[in-house]
Amino acid sequence: MGSYISSPQVLSRKVSGNYRVGCKDLMIEGLFMRLYFPTDSEITEISAHALWLPKPEYAHGLGEYLGASQQKMDLISMAIVGDKREDCIDNAQLSTKQDSWPIVIFSHGLGGSRTFYSTYCTSLASHGYIVAAIEHKDHSACWTFNLTEKNGEMVEEALKIQLIKNNDPDEFKLRNQQVEQRVAECVRSLKVLEQLNAGVVPEKLLVGKDFDWIQFHNKLMMGSASIIGHSFGGATCLASTAFTKKFQKSIVLDGWMFALDPSQQQNSNQPTMFLNVGDWQWNENLEVMKKILPNNDANLLLTLNGGVHQSFSDFPFIFPNWMAKQFGVQGTTESSLCIQAAIELSIAFLQNGKDGAQKVKDEKYSTFITNEIYGREKFKS
């Protein structure tokens, strides 16, 4: 079913590379992720593209996070989202045009899901990356689920978002516990990719049984794994690089640093690019980033002016342009330009590090991206 208030039915990529993109969900006990990867598929039917909102419960959970009723979210889903699709072919085969592919783990923000960053993730995949977008089971996703066997049948067990009030005396403890679980999931996802690269299909697949995972045998560049995350996912990236050096680089998209303890801040010393939205950041959060920046000379921090916190997600493109502004998911800098810059800077950093990203910023985006570190306090009179 289409939507009544229309934006494009397929969320098209903003910086397309040389490849079309396939995708497939994979779930084992304790881990759920969507893999995006280059494909040679020539399928064009819209129905072959993966649904952006796989179940209505995701909209309901997002509504709970935002303080909106199920009825309101159902109305938005029907009138605006409809059966909107990601720009990737579900169940497609991995491209055979390259011997092996670099890999990226992606961690969503608070209230996110494995699908909410498809514009960013499919764009990376079209440039030759295999991206594993995790749907975290720490009760930070808007909604997710486990599958368990009962009486010979698979039963869905809902995992709803855990709402924690600001200034709750246990807030840091709870968020730090969440980030530790997120790190465990990121590390486990890397181990699953290592298995696939070794030609081993994970035991007890709960989702993805019908897919040929053997095609990934010897196709993954495990020695150059990187990790990227938005907001809470940004903190997850840093905590992951503090836990293991298997992640060679990290990219923090408008990171929320609250959950990191001093040890995680100190030990996060892999090359990292921070890409902030100046209008969303604030001094206390930036102080944590300033502590981490000296950990590695290859670190880089850039600030985007005129964006919003959701600029790295699909939300600015789910709605028609006028409605995106009303809902606050588009700022004064055009959303397509924000995500284009984020993708091109990310690819430059992954391929050529700090100098590569700095060059792209200087040559293409210096009108609204700066090396200055600032937050919302700058705009207060």
C-alpha positions in Angstrom: 0.0 0.0 0.0 1.4 3.4 -0.9 1.2 6.5 1.3 -1.4 9.3 0.9 1.1 12.1 1.4 3.8 11.0 -0.9 7.6 11.2 -0.9 9.4 8.7 -3.2 8.4 5.1 -2.5 12.1 4.0 -2.6 14.5 5.9 -0.4 17.1 6.6 -3.1 20.8 6.9 -2.3 22.3 10.3 -2.2 25.8 9.4 -3.2 25.6 6.3 -5.4 28.7 4.3 -6.1 29.4 1.8 -8.8 27.3 -1.0 -7.4 23.6 -1.8 -6.8 22.9 -2.9 -3.3 21.5 -6.1 -1.8 20.5 -6.8 1.8 19.6 -9.7 4.1 18.6 -10.0 7.8 20.5 -12.3 10.0 19.5 -13.3 13.6 21.1 -15.7 16.0 20.5 -15.8 19.7 21.5 -12.4 21.1 22.2 -10.7 17.8 20.1 -9.2 15.0 21.5 -7.3 12.1 20.8 -6.4 8.5 23.7 -6.8 6.0 23.9 -4.4 3.1 26.3 -5.4 0.4 27.2 -4.8 -3.3 25.2 -6.9 -5.8 25.1 -7.5 -9.5 21.3 -8.0 -9.4 19.4 -6.3 -12.2 16.0 -6.6 -10.5 14.1 -3.4 -10.7 10.6 -4.3 -9.3 9.8 -2.1 -6.3 8.4 -5.1 -4.5 11.9 -6.7 -4.4 13.2 -3.8 -2.3 13.3 -4.3 1.4 10.6 -2.6 3.5 11.7 0.3 5.5 9.2 -0.4 8.3 9.1 -4.2 8.6 6.4 -4.3 11.4 4.0 -1.7 12.8 5.5 -2.3 16.2 8.6 -0.3 15.2 6.3 2.8 14.6 4.5 2.1 17.9 7.9 1.9 19.8 9.1 5.1 18.2 5.9 6.7 19.3 6.5 5.6 22.8 10.0 7.1 22.7 8.6 10.4 21.3 5.5 10.4 23.5 3.0 9.8 20.7 0.1 7.4 20.9 -0.2 4.2 18.8 -3.2 5.7 17.0 -1.1 8.7 16.0 1.8 6.6 14.8 -0.6 4.3 12.9 -2.0 7.4 11.1 1.5 8.6 10.3 2.5 5.2 9.0 -0.6 4.9 6.8 -0.6 8.5 5.5 3.1 9.1 5.1 5.2 5.9 5.3 3.0 3.3 3.6 5.1 0.6 2.2 8.1 2.7 1.7 11.2 0.8 0.6 14.9 0.9 1.1 17.2 1.2 -1.9 18.4 -2.4 -1.7 17.2 -5.7 -3.1 16.2 -8.2 -0.4 17.8 -11.7 -0.8 20.1 -10.5 -3.6 23.5 -12.2 -4.2 26.8 -10.7 -3.3 28.6 -9.1 -6.3 31.3 -11.2 -8.0 33.0 -8.1 -9.5 35.6 -7.9 -6.7 37.6 -10.5 -4.9 36.9 -9.1 -1.4 35.2 -6.3 0.3 35.9 -4.0 3.3 33.5 -4.3 6.2 31.7 -1.8 8.5 29.6 -2.4 11.6 26.9 0.2 12.1 25.3 1.0 15.5 22.0 3.0 15.7 21.0 5.7 18.1 18.5 5.7 20.9 15.1 4.9 19.5 16.6 3.6 16.3 16.6 0.3 14.4 18.5 -1.6 11.8 16.6 0.1 9.0 16.4 3.7 10.0 19.8 4.6 8.5 19.3 2.9 5.1 20.2 5.9 3.0 23.6 6.1 4.7 24.3 2.4 4.8 23.2 1.6 1.3 25.3 4.5 0.0 28.4 2.9 1.7 27.5 -0.5 0.2 27.1 1.0 -3.3 30.8 2.1 -2.9 31.9 -1.4 -2.2 31.4 -1.9 1.6 29.7 -4.6 3.4 27.7 -3.0 6.2 26.3 -4.9 9.1 23.6 -2.7 10.7 22.9 -4.0 14.2 19.5 -3.8 15.8 20.5 -3.6 19.5 18.7 -5.7 22.1 19.7 -3.6 25.1 16.2 -1.9 25.1 17.6 1.1 23.3 16.0 0.3 19.9 12.5 1.7 19.4 11.4 -2.0 19.3 12.9 -5.3 18.4 12.3 -9.0 19.2 13.8 -12.3 20.1 12.7 -15.6 18.6 12.5 -18.6 21.0 11.3 -22.1 20.5 8.2 -23.2 22.4 6.4 -26.5 21.8 8.2 -26.9 18.5 7.3 -23.5 17.2 9.2 -20.2 17.0 7.6 -17.6 19.2 8.3 -13.8 19.0 9.3 -12.1 22.2 9.0 -8.3 22.1 11.9 -6.2 23.4 10.5 -2.7 24.0 12.4 0.5 24.5 13.4 1.3 28.1 12.5 4.9 28.9 14.9 6.5 31.4 14.1 9.9 32.8 16.6 12.7 32.7 18.4 13.1 36.1 17.4 9.6 37.2 20.0 8.8 39.8 20.7 5.5 38.1 20.8 7.0 34.6 24.5 6.7 34.0 24.7 3.2 35.5 21.8 2.0 33.2 23.2 3.7 30.1 26.7 2.4 30.7 25.3 -1.1 31.1 23.5 -0.6 27.8 26.6 0.5 26.0 28.5 -2.5 27.3 25.8 -4.8 25.9 26.0 -2.9 22.6 29.7 -3.4 22.5 29.2 -7.1 23.0 26.8 -7.2 20.1 29.2 -5.3 17.9 32.1 -7.6 18.7 29.8 -10.6 18.2 28.7 -9.3 14.8 32.4 -9.1 13.8 32.8 -12.8 14.9 29.8 -13.8 12.8 31.4 -12.1 9.8 34.6 -13.9 10.6 32.7 -17.2 10.5 31.1 -16.3 7.2 34.5 -15.4 5.8 35.8 -18.8 6.9 32.9 -20.5 5.1 31.0 -21.4 8.3 27.3 -20.6 8.6 26.4 -19.7 12.2 24.6 -22.4 14.1 21.0 -22.0 15.0 20.1 -19.2 12.6 16.8 -17.8 13.6 16.4 -15.4 10.7 18.2 -15.9 7.4 18.0 -19.7 7.1 16.8 -19.4 3.5 19.9 -17.5 2.3 23.2 -18.7 0.7 25.7 -17.4 3.3 28.5 -19.5 1.8 28.9 -16.9 -0.9 30.7 -14.7 1.6 33.5 -17.3 2.0 36.9 -15.5 1.6 35.1 -12.3 0.5 35.5 -10.1 3.6 38.5 -8.0 4.5 38.5 -8.8 8.1 41.8 -7.0 8.8 40.3 -3.6 7.9 37.0 -3.6 9.9 35.6 -0.2 10.9 32.7 0.8 13.1 30.3 3.7 12.6 27.4 4.9 14.8 25.0 7.7 15.4 24.3 9.4 18.7 24.2 6.6 21.3 25.8 4.5 18.5 28.6 6.9 18.5 29.4 6.2 22.1 29.1 2.5 21.2 31.8 3.0 18.5 34.2 4.5 21.0 33.5 1.9 23.7 34.0 -0.8 21.1 37.4 0.5 20.0 38.3 0.7 23.7 37.4 -2.9 24.1 39.1 -4.4 21.0 41.6 -3.2 18.4 39.9 -5.3 15.7 38.1 -2.1 14.7 40.7 -0.2 12.7 38.7 3.1 12.5 35.6 4.6 13.9 33.2 7.3 12.8 31.0 9.1 15.3 28.0 10.8 13.8 26.7 13.5 16.2 27.7 11.3 19.2 26.0 11.3 22.6 28.9 10.7 25.0 27.0 10.4 28.3 27.3 6.6 28.7 31.1 6.4 28.5 33.0 5.8 31.7 36.5 7.3 32.2 38.2 4.0 31.2 36.3 3.8 27.9 37.2 7.4 27.2 40.9 6.8 27.9 41.2 3.6 26.0 39.4 4.6 22.8 42.5 5.3 20.8 41.8 4.1 17.3 41.6 6.7 14.5 38.2 8.4 14.8 36.3 11.0 12.9 33.7 13.0 14.8 31.1 14.6 12.6 28.9 16.9 14.8 25.8 19.0 14.3 26.6 22.3 16.0 23.0 23.1 16.7 22.5 19.8 18.6 25.8 19.5 20.6 26.5 21.1 23.9 29.5 21.9 26.0 29.4 19.0 28.5 29.1 16.5 25.7 31.9 18.2 23.7 34.2 18.1 26.7 34.2 14.3 26.5 35.1 14.4 22.8 37.9 16.9 23.6 39.3 14.3 26.1 39.3 11.6 23.4 40.7 13.7 20.5 44.3 13.7 21.8 44.3 9.9 22.1 45.4 9.6 18.4 47.0 12.1 16.0 44.8 10.6 13.3 41.6 11.8 15.0 39.5 14.5 13.3 36.5 16.6 14.5 34.2 18.5 12.1 31.1 20.5 12.8 28.2 20.7 10.5 26.2 24.0 10.6 22.5 24.1 9.9 21.8 20.4 10.3 19.7 18.5 12.8 20.5 15.5 14.9 18.4 13.3 12.5 20.4 14.5 9.5 22.3 11.2 9.3 19.1 9.0 9.4 16.3 8.4 6.9 13.8 10.6 8.6 14.4 13.8 6.6 13.6 11.7 3.5 10.6 9.8 4.8 8.5 13.0 4.7 7.9 15.4 2.0 10.2 18.4 2.3 7.7 20.8 3.8 6.6 18.2 6.4 10.2 17.4 7.3 10.7 21.0 8.3 7.5 21.0 10.4 8.6 17.8 12.2 12.0 19.2 12.9 14.0 16.6 11.0 15.4 19.2 8.5 17.4 22.2 9.4 18.5 25.3 7.4 21.1 23.3 5.4 19.3 21.0 2.9 19.0 17.4 4.1 20.3 15.9 0.9 23.5 18.1 1.2 24.0 17.0 4.8 23.8 13.3 4.1 25.9 13.7 1.0 28.6 15.4 3.0 28.4 12.7 5.7 28.7 9.9 3.2 31.6 11.4 1.2 33.5 12.4 4.3 32.9 8.9 5.8 34.3 7.2 2.6 37.2 9.6 2.5 38.1 8.9 6.1 37.7 5.1 5.7 39.9 5.1 2.6 42.4 7.9 3.4 42.1 8.8 7.0 42.1 12.2 8.5 43.9 13.9 5.6 41.4 12.4 3.1 38.4 13.6 5.0 39.9 17.0 5.6 40.6 17.4 1.8 37.0 16.6 0.9 35.7 19.0 3.5 38.0 21.8 2.3 37.3 21.2 -1.4 33.5 20.7 -1.3 31.9 21.5 2.0 33.7 24.4 3.7 30.6 26.7 3.4 28.8 24.8 6.1 31.3 22.4 7.7 34.2 23.7 9.9 37.0 22.4 12.1 35.7 24.6 14.9 34.4 22.7 17.9 31.1 24.3 19.1 27.6 23.5 20.3 24.3 25.1 20.8 25.7 27.6 23.3 27.3 29.5 20.4 23.8 30.5 19.2 22.6 31.8 22.5 22.4 35.6 22.8 
